[in-house]
């Protein structure tokens, strides 16, 4: 009987171990911008897309000299993704400014910083 219980316990541990979340292998990207403060359009939303999927909105400018922490705040937008190369776009509905585009790479256990500003 003890052998059967040990065997069942071993099987249960093996099943749980193989199903662990691999989120520790993911990386992060944080988006921020000062566009809100540099253009004369009043309150605007900057809509962020990764690979054509909307991931969120930046509705306040990030006006600090330091690189932000890798977290979502009222002035930043953070997303966790699997390692790899991605494209992004930021839609800004104001005058001639329409869309900003680029590419970035997610590296496991690291944070990539994407900062939008006007030239």
N, CA, C and O of each residue as an XYZ file, in Angstrom:
476
protein
N       0.818     -1.192      0.000
C       0.000      0.000      0.000
C       0.868      1.265      0.000
O       0.586      2.219     -0.724
N       1.932      1.259      0.825
C       2.842      2.406      0.860
C       3.491      2.631     -0.497
O       3.700      3.776     -0.898
N       3.806      1.576     -1.197
C       4.428      1.679     -2.512
C       3.479      2.341     -3.502
O       3.900      3.168     -4.310
N       2.215      1.983     -3.442
C       1.213      2.567     -4.335
C       1.051      4.055     -4.035
O       0.966      4.863     -4.959
N       1.006      4.423     -2.764
C       0.877      5.838     -2.388
C       2.095      6.625     -2.857
O       1.961      7.734     -3.375
N       3.289      6.051     -2.675
C       4.516      6.721     -3.143
C       4.497      6.883     -4.665
O       4.877      7.930     -5.188
N       4.060      5.859     -5.356
C       3.996      5.914     -6.810
C       3.005      6.987     -7.264
O       3.297      7.758     -8.179
N       1.832      7.033     -6.623
C       0.847      8.067     -6.966
C       1.376      9.466     -6.664
O       1.146     10.396     -7.437
N       2.078      9.620     -5.553
C       2.668     10.911     -5.197
C       3.717     11.317     -6.225
O       3.773     12.480     -6.624
N       4.543     10.379     -6.655
C       5.562     10.654     -7.667
C       4.915     11.072     -8.985
O       5.380     12.013     -9.628
N       3.857     10.389     -9.391
C       3.143     10.734    -10.625
C       2.538     12.136    -10.513
O       2.617     12.921    -11.458
N       1.933     12.455     -9.363
C       1.328     13.772     -9.161
C       2.381     14.874     -9.222
O       2.146     15.921     -9.825
N       3.535     14.648     -8.604
C       4.615     15.645     -8.641
C       5.121     15.818    -10.070
O       5.376     16.943    -10.502
N       5.268     14.732    -10.799
C       5.736     14.804    -12.187
C       4.757     15.587    -13.047
O       5.172     16.416    -13.857
N       3.465     15.335    -12.881
C       2.450     16.051    -13.659
C       2.483     17.533    -13.338
O       2.434     18.360    -14.248
N       2.563     17.886    -12.069
C       2.595     19.300    -11.665
C       3.848     19.993    -12.167
O       3.789     21.152    -12.578
N       4.982     19.304    -12.141
C       6.240     19.890    -12.580
C       6.229     20.166    -14.073
O       6.740     21.196    -14.516
N       5.655     19.261    -14.854
C       5.674     19.451    -16.302
C       4.706     20.536    -16.746
O       4.808     21.032    -17.868
N       3.784     20.905    -15.896
C       2.788     21.920    -16.249
C       3.106     23.283    -15.657
O       2.249     24.166    -15.685
N       4.306     23.489    -15.124
C       4.662     24.774    -14.535
C       4.548     25.883    -15.564
O       4.785     25.671    -16.753
N       4.186     27.054    -15.100
C       4.087     28.241    -15.936
C       5.484     28.679    -16.354
O       6.363     28.816    -15.503
N       5.707     28.901    -17.639
C       7.009     29.310    -18.148
C       7.130     30.816    -18.254
O       7.918     31.310    -19.062
N       6.368     31.565    -17.459
C       6.398     33.018    -17.559
C       7.749     33.590    -17.186
O       8.064     34.716    -17.571
N       8.571     32.832    -16.435
C       9.894     33.342    -16.088
C      10.782     33.454    -17.322
O      11.793     34.155    -17.290
N      10.418     32.775    -18.405
C      11.178     32.867    -19.642
C      10.749     34.078    -20.476
O      11.442     34.451    -21.423
N       9.623     34.691    -20.134
C       9.128     35.838    -20.879
C       9.986     37.063    -20.606
O      10.771     37.097    -19.659
N       9.819     38.051    -21.444
C      10.423     39.353    -21.228
C       9.321     40.392    -21.223
O       8.148     40.064    -21.403
N       9.697     41.651    -21.016
C       8.706     42.718    -20.940
C       9.107     43.868    -21.852
O      10.273     44.035    -22.211
N       8.097     44.654    -22.214
C       8.329     45.902    -22.933
C       7.487     46.973    -22.250
O       6.335     46.731    -21.890
N       8.065     48.152    -22.076
C       7.334     49.269    -21.483
C       7.333     50.429    -22.480
O       8.381     50.826    -22.991
N       6.148     50.962    -22.744
C       5.970     52.083    -23.656
C       5.712     53.346    -22.851
O       5.022     53.310    -21.832
N       6.275     54.478    -23.317
C       5.990     55.779    -22.709
C       6.282     56.865    -23.737
O       7.016     56.636    -24.698
N       5.702     58.054    -23.530
C       5.830     59.131    -24.498
C       5.662     60.488    -23.840
O       5.085     60.614    -22.760
N       6.178     61.492    -24.515
C       5.948     62.877    -24.074
C       5.124     63.651    -25.104
O       4.987     64.871    -25.007
N       4.579     62.938    -26.087
C       3.850     63.576    -27.187
C       2.711     64.459    -26.683
O       2.476     65.538    -27.225
N       2.016     64.014    -25.666
C       0.889     64.784    -25.130
C       1.308     66.215    -24.774
O       0.553     67.163    -24.986
N       2.501     66.355    -24.241
C       2.983     67.653    -23.763
C       3.650     68.475    -24.862
O       3.886     69.668    -24.674
N       3.957     67.862    -26.008
C       4.705     68.562    -27.046
C       3.852     69.020    -28.220
O       4.327     69.779    -29.065
N       2.608     68.574    -28.288
C       1.735     68.999    -29.381
C       0.553     69.754    -28.798
O       0.189     69.557    -27.638
N      -0.029     70.597    -29.585
C      -1.120     71.442    -29.118
C      -2.455     70.874    -29.611
O      -3.105     71.446    -30.486
N      -2.842     69.748    -29.035
C      -4.104     69.116    -29.432
C      -5.043     68.918    -28.261
O      -6.104     68.314    -28.420
N      -4.684     69.407    -27.103
C      -5.505     69.131    -25.934
C      -5.304     67.700    -25.491
O      -4.332     67.058    -25.890
N      -6.210     67.188    -24.670
C      -6.072     65.800    -24.208
C      -6.221     64.817    -25.380
O      -7.191     64.878    -26.137
N      -5.257     63.927    -25.512
C      -5.309     62.907    -26.569
C      -4.934     61.557    -25.969
O      -4.324     61.474    -24.903
N      -5.315     60.513    -26.680
C      -4.897     59.156    -26.337
C      -3.933     58.666    -27.406
O      -4.163     58.858    -28.600
N      -2.858     58.036    -26.969
C      -1.928     57.382    -27.881
C      -2.222     55.886    -27.763
O      -1.984     55.277    -26.719
N      -2.741     55.305    -28.841
C      -3.155     53.901    -28.844
C      -1.978     53.053    -29.321
O      -1.433     53.285    -30.401
N      -1.589     52.067    -28.507
C      -0.417     51.242    -28.795
C      -0.849     49.882    -29.337
O      -1.770     49.252    -28.816
N      -0.162     49.441    -30.396
C      -0.399     48.140    -31.013
C       0.910     47.355    -31.054
O       1.976     47.924    -31.291
N       0.824     46.059    -30.825
C       1.940     45.139    -31.066
C       1.453     44.123    -32.080
O       0.449     43.444    -31.865
N       2.181     44.025    -33.197
C       1.791     43.116    -34.290
C       0.316     43.266    -34.642
O      -0.400     42.276    -34.792
N      -0.124     44.501    -34.771
C      -1.489     44.867    -35.174
C      -2.569     44.563    -34.136
O      -3.756     44.689    -34.436
N      -2.186     44.168    -32.930
C      -3.154     43.939    -31.852
C      -3.066     45.094    -30.858
O      -1.986     45.391    -30.347
N      -4.182     45.740    -30.584
C      -4.204     46.831    -29.623
C      -3.896     46.287    -28.230
O      -4.520     45.327    -27.780
N      -2.925     46.909    -27.547
C      -2.547     46.436    -26.215
C      -2.873     47.442    -25.123
O      -2.825     47.109    -23.939
N      -3.209     48.683    -25.514
C      -3.546     49.658    -24.487
C      -3.398     51.089    -24.969
O      -3.103     51.350    -26.135
N      -3.610     52.003    -24.040
C      -3.620     53.437    -24.351
C      -2.736     54.185    -23.362
O      -2.768     53.929    -22.158
N      -1.947     55.113    -23.895
C      -1.223     56.071    -23.062
C      -2.010     57.369    -23.116
O      -2.125     57.987    -24.175
N      -2.546     57.778    -21.987
C      -3.360     58.995    -21.983
C      -2.713     60.142    -21.223
O      -3.278     61.233    -21.150
N      -1.528     59.908    -20.653
C      -0.788     60.965    -19.963
C       0.671     60.928    -20.398
O       1.206     59.856    -20.680
N       1.321     62.095    -20.455
C       2.734     62.119    -20.869
C       3.657     61.641    -19.753
O       3.361     61.799    -18.569
N       4.778     61.055    -20.156
C       5.843     60.694    -19.229
C       6.899     61.783    -19.353
O       7.591     61.859    -20.368
N       7.031     62.618    -18.342
C       7.890     63.807    -18.417
C       9.109     63.728    -17.508
O       9.630     64.762    -17.089
N       9.562     62.545    -17.203
C      10.703     62.375    -16.319
C      11.952     62.039    -17.129
O      11.861     61.422    -18.190
N      13.107     62.441    -16.631
C      14.364     62.178    -17.333
C      14.777     60.714    -17.224
O      15.428     60.190    -18.128
N      14.415     60.059    -16.151
C      14.822     58.671    -15.931
C      13.963     57.710    -16.749
O      12.797     57.984    -17.034
N      14.558     56.588    -17.116
C      13.812     55.519    -17.778
C      12.818     54.959    -16.761
O      13.185     54.728    -15.609
N      11.569     54.739    -17.167
C      10.569     54.261    -16.203
C      10.825     52.822    -15.771
O      11.501     52.054    -16.455
N      10.266     52.485    -14.618
C      10.290     51.094    -14.182
C       9.446     50.277    -15.147
O       8.579     50.814    -15.836
N       9.699     49.008    -15.190
C       8.986     48.130    -16.113
C       7.649     47.728    -15.495
O       7.476     46.609    -15.013
N       6.700     48.683    -15.525
C       5.385     48.455    -14.932
C       4.378     49.366    -15.621
O       4.750     50.382    -16.209
N       3.114     49.004    -15.547
C       2.058     49.855    -16.072
C       1.664     50.860    -14.998
O       1.364     50.490    -13.863
N       1.670     52.144    -15.375
C       1.227     53.222    -14.491
C       0.283     54.103    -15.299
O      -0.123     53.728    -16.399
N      -0.070     55.268    -14.767
C      -0.914     56.185    -15.541
C      -0.137     56.801    -16.705
O      -0.743     57.373    -17.611
N       1.193     56.693    -16.694
C       2.023     57.307    -17.729
C       2.824     56.295    -18.550
O       3.551     56.683    -19.465
N       2.702     55.016    -18.237
C       3.431     53.968    -18.950
C       2.513     52.778    -19.218
O       1.466     52.624    -18.589
N       2.930     51.948    -20.160
C       2.184     50.739    -20.495
C       3.184     49.597    -20.635
O       4.066     49.646    -21.492
N       3.051     48.566    -19.795
C       3.962     47.431    -19.824
C       3.209     46.186    -20.265
O       2.063     45.963    -19.876
N       3.879     45.376    -21.090
C       3.309     44.116    -21.567
C       4.378     43.039    -21.442
O       5.552     43.287    -21.717
N       3.972     41.853    -21.031
C       4.870     40.706    -20.961
C       4.625     39.825    -22.175
O       3.481     39.507    -22.500
N       5.716     39.427    -22.852
C       5.602     38.624    -24.073
C       6.692     37.559    -24.084
O       7.668     37.634    -23.337
N       6.503     36.570    -24.947
C       7.532     35.560    -25.171
C       8.701     36.202    -25.918
O       8.499     37.152    -26.673
N       9.915     35.697    -25.719
C      11.061     36.250    -26.453
C      10.831     36.174    -27.963
O      10.266     35.208    -28.476
N      11.280     37.208    -28.652
C      11.145     37.256    -30.102
C      11.118     38.687    -30.600
O      11.220     39.634    -29.820
N      10.977     38.833    -31.914
C      10.919     40.155    -32.546
C       9.470     40.511    -32.828
O       8.679     39.674    -33.263
N       9.137     41.773    -32.572
C       7.773     42.258    -32.725
C       7.796     43.620    -33.416
O       8.812     44.317    -33.412
N       6.673     43.981    -34.000
C       6.513     45.335    -34.532
C       5.508     46.068    -33.652
O       4.619     45.460    -33.055
N       5.667     47.374    -33.587
C       4.725     48.181    -32.815
C       4.286     49.370    -33.644
O       4.962     49.775    -34.590
N       3.156     49.914    -33.275
C       2.713     51.187    -33.838
C       1.962     51.939    -32.752
O       1.353     51.352    -31.858
N       2.029     53.245    -32.864
C       1.335     54.125    -31.929
C       0.489     55.071    -32.763
O       1.014     55.811    -33.596
N      -0.801     55.050    -32.543
C      -1.725     55.920    -33.271
C      -1.942     57.189    -32.456
O      -2.352     57.143    -31.297
N      -1.656     58.324    -33.093
C      -1.833     59.633    -32.454
C      -2.750     60.444    -33.359
O      -2.363     60.813    -34.468
N      -3.950     60.720    -32.896
C      -4.912     61.477    -33.697
C      -4.796     62.962    -33.393
O      -5.526     63.508    -32.565
N      -3.846     63.609    -34.095
C      -3.625     65.035    -33.885
C      -2.939     65.624    -35.109
O      -1.792     65.284    -35.400
N      -3.624     66.494    -35.820
C      -3.012     67.204    -36.947
C      -2.354     66.270    -37.941
O      -2.949     65.279    -38.367
N      -1.108     66.595    -38.314
C      -0.366     65.792    -39.283
C       0.222     64.527    -38.678
O       0.603     63.604    -39.398
N       0.293     64.487    -37.364
C       0.855     63.327    -36.688
C      -0.206     62.232    -36.649
O      -1.295     62.435    -36.112
N       0.110     61.082    -37.214
C      -0.883     60.026    -37.341
C      -0.415     58.724    -36.689
O      -1.061     58.221    -35.769
N       0.705     58.180    -37.164
C       1.146     56.880    -36.695
C       2.667     56.829    -36.619
O       3.366     57.254    -37.539
N       3.164     56.303    -35.506
C       4.595     56.061    -35.322
C       4.795     54.556    -35.319
O       4.043     53.836    -34.662
N       5.803     54.062    -36.047
C       6.016     52.620    -36.172
C       7.464     52.271    -35.860
O       8.361     53.109    -35.949
N       7.665     51.012    -35.494
C       9.013     50.517    -35.262
C       8.991     49.039    -34.926
O       7.950     48.382    -34.964
N      10.164     48.538    -34.599
C      10.311     47.141    -34.212
C      11.107     47.065    -32.926
O      11.871     47.974    -32.601
N      10.925     45.979    -32.200
C      11.693     45.752    -30.984
C      11.846     44.259    -30.765
O      11.182     43.445    -31.407
N      12.727     43.923    -29.854
C      12.958     42.514    -29.522
C      12.756     42.300    -28.027
O      13.245     43.071    -27.201
N      12.032     41.248    -27.701
C      11.854     40.833    -26.318
C      12.931     39.801    -26.014
O      13.105     38.826    -26.745
N      13.646     40.033    -24.925
C      14.674     39.106    -24.458
C      14.211     38.550    -23.121
O      13.700     39.282    -22.274
N      14.391     37.272    -22.944
C      13.949     36.597    -21.728
C      14.460     37.299    -20.473
O      15.646     37.609    -20.357
N      13.542     37.545    -19.535
C      13.849     38.129    -18.228
C      14.432     39.540    -18.301
O      15.119     39.968    -17.373
N      14.170     40.269    -19.388
C      14.638     41.649    -19.511
C      13.462     42.552    -19.885
O      12.405     42.081    -20.307
N      13.673     43.857    -19.721
C      12.649     44.832    -20.071
C      13.166     45.725    -21.201
O      14.230     46.332    -21.088
N      12.409     45.793    -22.273
C      12.727     46.656    -23.410
C      11.968     47.972    -23.234
O      10.793     47.970    -22.868
N      12.630     49.075    -23.493
C      12.060     50.401    -23.304
C      11.750     51.032    -24.662
O      12.647     51.166    -25.494
N      10.493     51.421    -24.898
C      10.092     52.098    -26.139
C       9.590     53.481    -25.765
O       8.605     53.614    -25.039
N      10.264     54.510    -26.259
C       9.931     55.897    -25.948
C       9.536     56.624    -27.238
O      10.325     56.689    -28.180
N       8.326     57.165    -27.279
C       7.860     57.934    -28.429
C       8.056     59.419    -28.148
O       7.706     59.907    -27.073
N       8.610     60.125    -29.110
C       8.697     61.580    -29.010
C       8.651     62.156    -30.411
O       8.722     61.421    -31.397
N       8.535     63.449    -30.496
C       8.532     64.104    -31.794
C       9.960     64.429    -32.200
O      10.814     64.680    -31.350
N      10.214     64.423    -33.501
C      11.583     64.744    -33.964
C      11.958     66.192    -33.658
O      13.066     66.624    -33.977
